[in-house]
C-alpha cells in the first residue's frame, strides 16, 4: 500500500470511529475490514479518495446496515 492510500485509510478509520464507534479506532478498523469496505476503498482509491466526508459516512452507514455490521 502506498503512502497516499495509507493516509487516506487512516482518515477513513478516524471519521468512522468518530461518527459510529465513539472514537474507538480499533472497532472502526475491525468493522471496515470485516464488512469488506476496507478492500473496496483501498482497491478503488483513485475514485473514493475524491469523495467528501459526509458522502463517505453516509455510504459507510448504508453499507454497514445492509451487511449487518453493528456500530457501537
Phi, psi and omega in degrees: 000129180279169187300320181297317179293318180299314179298320178298315182293325174299317179297317178300315178299316182297315181289326177292316179298315182297315186278322191243342189233030177049042178070012179275097184293327179295315179295320179295315178301312180301317180294319178296319179292312183297323183282340184096351180296326179307308182295322179298313182291324177291312184291336181244032181308318184305328179265311189291332182290347179272352182279149181282165182304310183296320178298311180299316180297321176297317179297316180298314179300313179297317181295316178299315180299313182297327185256013174069027177269124182263142176263165182291000000 
